[in-house]
Amino acid sequence: MIQEIKNFILHLRLHYQFFILSGGYLLGGLLADQMNAVQFWMQFLNVHVLLYGGATAFNSYWDKDEGPIGGLKNPPKMSKWMHPASLLMMFAGWIWAFSAGLSFFLIYGLSLLLFWLYSTPHARWKGRPVLSLVAIGVSTGTNSVLLGFWAAGGTLSAIIIIGAVGASLVLLSLYPVSQAYQAGEDQKRGDNTFFLKYGLKGVKRFFLVSFLIGLLILSICVAAFYELPAAALFITGLCSFFIIHRYVSGLHGVKKEYQKVMNIKFFASLSFVIFLLLANSIRYEWIGRTFLNNYF
């Protein structure tokens, strides 16, 4: 039983949630222009452990992958109890979300619904190229920004929603790449993923368009609040794009490239996360006053 619990924790892929999926939430905190720090970090754990971790385990239960998946090269087998456990995590988090306000509660619930639609055999949006992009883009992209924004105590405006869409496009740009290494198992399950429908060439084109458009939208929206950080975001984002594009354009979709793809995703996401942690730290004086405070 202890080993099964360890396997379940592995399927939460917490390193993936913290270092790859947390950028949107941190961006929401920056755009809020105020910071309820206790609520922000408590709900950070709620979103990234209970919601995202539970959703990842729920998806793993139905996928039953034996080969490499995002953030887990050798996924262990799952037991029957892990299915209700993953749902319990998400619903417990949803109840907790109510303490952060009605808007936060509703967006959290929408993400939960999209995760369910994405994985369950009753809907299986994962097996539909466009719907899978919608589910992942909204639940871990747009909604992530809004959750961070409301957890910090922000008041919503149109520019925030547009910025959230931009962040979602950047996050989504690399999503179909990892599908290349799950193609065999996806075909066995009957899942018609983005990669299976559009091929490696389509995946590369999607990255090119999604990343650049998303970065441009995001930078313009951040500039409406903070000009210097927006310029830094655009320049570093563009540099990251050229580095990532060099690797993505050279991919052939073979399994031995799995680690390279994970390294690319980790580099891109961690760079974004570090930038936003620094920006938030300066903006809200988590690391004390600096001369850059004048620009935030």
Phi and psi in degrees as a GROMACS rama.xvg file:
@    title "Ramachandran Plot"
@    xaxis  label "Phi"
@    yaxis  label "Psi"
@TYPE xy
-61.8841  -40.4911  ILE-2
-65.7099  -37.5374  GLN-3
-64.6622  -38.9184  GLU-4
-63.8053  -41.968  ILE-5
-61.3354  -41.112  LYS-6
-62.7719  -40.2675  ASN-7
-63.4776  -43.0829  PHE-8
-62.2326  -39.637  ILE-9
-59.804  -39.8825  LEU-10
-71.7264  -14.4629  HIS-11
-70.1507  -24.2169  LEU-12
48.3873  56.0829  ARG-13
-64.2162  -33.7822  LEU-14
-61.9786  -35.0777  HIS-15
-67.7947  -42.3753  TYR-16
-66.5781  -42.7264  GLN-17
-75.5537  -41.7619  PHE-18
-98.164  -17.6118  PHE-19
-112.439  -41.0381  ILE-20
-97.5152  -1.70484  LEU-21
-86.4151  -9.41637  SER-22
-57.8831  -43.4664  GLY-23
-61.883  -43.2941  GLY-24
-63.2483  -44.1793  TYR-25
-65.6138  -35.8838  LEU-26
-62.3659  -42.6628  LEU-27
-58.3671  -39.2599  GLY-28
-63.2754  -41.647  GLY-29
-64.2352  -42.108  LEU-30
-75.2891  -13.9846  LEU-31
-68.6849  -25.078  ALA-32
64.5268  15.5015  ASP-33
-159.866  162.467  GLN-34
-145.018  111.472  MET-35
-89.6462  85.7591  ASN-36
-59.3445  -42.6833  ALA-37
-62.7725  -49.9389  VAL-38
-63.2003  -41.5491  GLN-39
-58.3639  -47.9191  PHE-40
-79.1565  -30.3683  TRP-41
-66.516  -42.9156  MET-42
-73.9269  -23.5423  GLN-43
-57.5634  -47.3561  PHE-44
-64.6957  -40.997  LEU-45
-57.7992  -50.8012  ASN-46
-66.2679  -46.176  VAL-47
-87.6747  -20.8641  HIS-48
-98.4171  -57.6148  VAL-49
-75.6571  -47.0212  LEU-50
-77.1491  -61.3839  LEU-51
-69.3737  -41.9382  TYR-52
-63.3692  -46.0618  GLY-53
-62.4925  -40.6048  GLY-54
-66.0188  -37.7569  ALA-55
-66.3337  -42.7929  THR-56
-65.9802  -39.9641  ALA-57
-60.3172  -42.8439  PHE-58
-66.3488  -40.4735  ASN-59
-63.053  -35.0881  SER-60
-61.4135  -43.1014  TYR-61
-81.4412  -29.3318  TRP-62
-72.7599  -41.6049  ASP-63
53.9532  43.6895  LYS-64
-66.8186  144.035  ASP-65
-111.999  -19.0474  GLU-66
-99.4322  -177.15  GLY-67
-61.7318  138.892  PRO-68
-130.484  171.39  ILE-69
-56.3487  115.168  GLY-70
82.6136  1.89453  GLY-71
-149.623  106.665  LEU-72
-73.4757  -39.3723  LYS-73
-126.634  80.9737  ASN-74
-65.6451  126.995  PRO-75
-73.1392  160.109  PRO-76
-68.4355  149.066  LYS-77
-103.475  149.354  MET-78
-100.241  164.431  SER-79
-60.1774  -35.8714  LYS-80
-65.4674  -19.1753  TRP-81
-71.5191  -23.4076  MET-82
-65.9176  -56.2332  HIS-83
-66.0336  -30.0543  PRO-84
-64.0981  -40.6821  ALA-85
-66.7968  -39.9  SER-86
-66.442  -39.959  LEU-87
-60.8954  -40.665  LEU-88
-59.4766  -48.3122  MET-89
-65.5446  -42.1706  MET-90
-72.8669  -32.56  PHE-91
-63.874  -41.2132  ALA-92
-64.5746  -35.7999  GLY-93
-65.0684  -41.2571  TRP-94
-63.1929  -44.3586  ILE-95
-61.4395  -35.6421  TRP-96
-59.1774  -26.6916  ALA-97
-62.032  -25.7653  PHE-98
-67.7527  -17.2329  SER-99
-95.2147  4.23697  ALA-100
114.525  161.169  GLY-101
-64.3852  -43.7458  LEU-102
-60.8188  -44.8684  SER-103
-61.1506  -43.8243  PHE-104
-60.717  -43.6538  PHE-105
-69.6163  -41.8528  LEU-106
-68.5882  -37.9984  ILE-107
-59.72  -45.0931  TYR-108
-63.5452  -37.6047  GLY-109
-63.3883  -42.6163  LEU-110
-62.1343  -42.5881  SER-111
-59.0454  -44.9585  LEU-112
-61.5169  -44.2987  LEU-113
-65.1446  -38.613  LEU-114
-62.7756  -40.0819  PHE-115
-65.1076  -46.8659  TRP-116
-61.6197  -34.5966  LEU-117
-64.9233  -40.1072  TYR-118
-103.48  -36.731  SER-119
-63.418  142.251  THR-120
-66.6779  -13.8681  PRO-121
-73.1787  -19.6236  HIS-122
-133.335  -48.959  ALA-123
50.0447  58.276  ARG-124
-63.4362  -21.4248  TRP-125
-59.233  -29.0069  LYS-126
-88.3715  9.27373  GLY-127
-124.588  115.895  ARG-128
-50.267  -50.4604  PRO-129
-73.6344  -45.2049  VAL-130
-63.6507  -33.059  LEU-131
-65.5981  -39.0104  SER-132
-65.4902  -40.0957  LEU-133
-62.1562  -47.8276  VAL-134
-61.2156  -47.3414  ALA-135
-73.6825  -41.8628  ILE-136
-62.3391  -40.6407  GLY-137
-79.2383  -47.7878  VAL-138
-68.7841  -42.0773  SER-139
-105.218  -5.08528  THR-140
-108.791  -86.2054  GLY-141
-55.1133  -49.725  THR-142
-66.2148  -32.1041  ASN-143
-61.9293  -42.9168  SER-144
-62.9359  -45.6724  VAL-145
-64.7137  -37.5787  LEU-146
-64.9795  -44.1162  LEU-147
-64.2368  -38.2492  GLY-148
-63.1174  -48.9869  PHE-149
-73.0431  -32.8468  TRP-150
-64.4379  -33.5081  ALA-151
-75.2842  -21.5036  ALA-152
106.137  21.2948  GLY-153
-76.3702  162.111  GLY-154
-109.556  122.596  THR-155
-68.4859  143.868  LEU-156
-144.164  169.097  SER-157
-61.2273  -38.8681  ALA-158
-63.4428  -31.2436  ILE-159
-67.8085  -42.8334  ILE-160
-63.7471  -42.0628  ILE-161
-63.5016  -42.8959  ILE-162
-61.6228  -37.4674  GLY-163
-64.6315  -37.1595  ALA-164
-64.8676  -42.6016  VAL-165
-60.2683  -45.2117  GLY-166
-62.2217  -38.3278  ALA-167
-62.0122  -41.2436  SER-168
-65.1462  -39.8184  LEU-169
-63.6586  -47.5982  VAL-170
-61.0196  -41.4585  LEU-171
-72.9443  -20.8264  LEU-172
-57.2312  -34.9224  SER-173
-98.2683  -3.03502  LEU-174
-56.9918  -48.0337  TYR-175
-71.1124  -14.876  PRO-176
-61.885  -44.6089  VAL-177
-68.4477  -15.135  SER-178
-66.5632  -21.9724  GLN-179
-60.096  -28.0862  ALA-180
-96.8674  4.66572  TYR-181
-121.148  8.79131  GLN-182
-57.2754  -43.8158  ALA-183
-61.3346  -47.4697  GLY-184
-71.4042  -33.5443  GLU-185
-63.5255  -41.2002  ASP-186
-63.7932  -40.1981  GLN-187
-61.0717  -37.1411  LYS-188
-81.2179  -11.1526  ARG-189
84.6911  16.5373  GLY-190
-83.4804  120.743  ASP-191
-94.3683  81.0184  ASN-192
-73.4654  170.689  THR-193
-57.1218  -42.6861  PHE-194
-64.629  -44.0191  PHE-195
-65.6961  -31.8384  LEU-196
-82.1422  -41.3167  LYS-197
-108.847  -8.43027  TYR-198
74.2263  177.79  GLY-199
-64.7624  -34.9607  LEU-200
-64.3986  -42.2825  LYS-201
-65.0796  -37.8652  GLY-202
-63.2999  -42.6812  VAL-203
-66.3573  -40.8228  LYS-204
-65.4789  -40.335  ARG-205
-61.7938  -43.2853  PHE-206
-58.2435  -47.5995  PHE-207
-56.7101  -51.6856  LEU-208
-72.0689  -47.1717  VAL-209
-64.5827  -44.2398  SER-210
-65.594  -48.5516  PHE-211
-67.3321  -44.3966  LEU-212
-65.0824  -43.2272  ILE-213
-62.5814  -42.7235  GLY-214
-63.4686  -41.8398  LEU-215
-63.6007  -48.6538  LEU-216
-60.085  -46.8063  ILE-217
-62.3685  -44.2193  LEU-218
-64.6564  -40.8579  SER-219
-63.1954  -41.9545  ILE-220
-67.4748  -41.988  CYS-221
-65.4454  -35.1364  VAL-222
-62.0593  -26.2169  ALA-223
-66.2464  -19.8482  ALA-224
-111.21  -45.4931  PHE-225
-138.518  105.133  TYR-226
-69.5687  -48.1609  GLU-227
-63.6104  -49.0341  LEU-228
-59.5252  -34.91  PRO-229
-64.6729  -42.0872  ALA-230
-63.8977  -42.8302  ALA-231
-63.7163  -40.3909  ALA-232
-61.9597  -45.7436  LEU-233
-65.6984  -43.6861  PHE-234
-66.7255  -47.8563  ILE-235
-67.7589  -35.8945  THR-236
-63.9788  -39.633  GLY-237
-67.5465  -40.6731  LEU-238
-61.8817  -43.7898  CYS-239
-60.9683  -39.778  SER-240
-59.4073  -47.1344  PHE-241
-64.7988  -36.8431  PHE-242
-67.2879  -47.4312  ILE-243
-66.7054  -41.6195  ILE-244
-60.8653  -35.9295  HIS-245
-59.9077  -41.2149  ARG-246
-75.912  -44.8022  TYR-247
-61.4459  -41.4503  VAL-248
-65.4551  -21.1085  SER-249
-96.7285  3.957  GLY-250
-74.4921  147.296  LEU-251
-116.986  -2.93864  HIS-252
79.6815  23.0674  GLY-253
-99.094  154.849  VAL-254
-62.9862  -29.2901  LYS-255
-66.5396  -12.4232  LYS-256
-88.2641  -0.980581  GLU-257
-53.5191  -49.8556  TYR-258
-63.8  -35.46  GLN-259
-63.0685  -43.1526  LYS-260
-64.078  -43.1464  VAL-261
-63.0982  -38.0228  MET-262
-64.7252  -39.4659  ASN-263
-62.5547  -48.4381  ILE-264
-63.1293  -40.4966  LYS-265
-65.2156  -43.944  PHE-266
-60.8386  -48.268  PHE-267
-63.5067  -47.7317  ALA-268
-71.8981  -41.9115  SER-269
-65.8489  -35.9024  LEU-270
-60.7251  -43.6156  SER-271
-64.919  -43.4798  PHE-272
-63.843  -45.5125  VAL-273
-62.229  -43.9293  ILE-274
-58.2411  -45.8576  PHE-275
-71.6449  -34.2171  LEU-276
-62.769  -42.7698  LEU-277
-65.4946  -44.9736  LEU-278
-62.1057  -43.9225  ALA-279
-65.214  -39.4935  ASN-280
-62.7682  -39.624  SER-281
-73.6605  -45.8612  ILE-282
-60.1679  -43.3102  ARG-283
-106.705  13.316  TYR-284
57.9211  38.5519  GLU-285
-69.5156  -23.3854  TRP-286
-119.475  22.9956  ILE-287
87.8413  173.951  GLY-288
-76.6034  143.203  ARG-289
-139.151  169.068  THR-290
-64.6841  -19.8039  PHE-291
-73.5894  -11.0386  LEU-292
-56.5289  -28.3048  ASN-293
-64.5428  -19.7183  ASN-294
-101.525  -0.290589  TYR-295
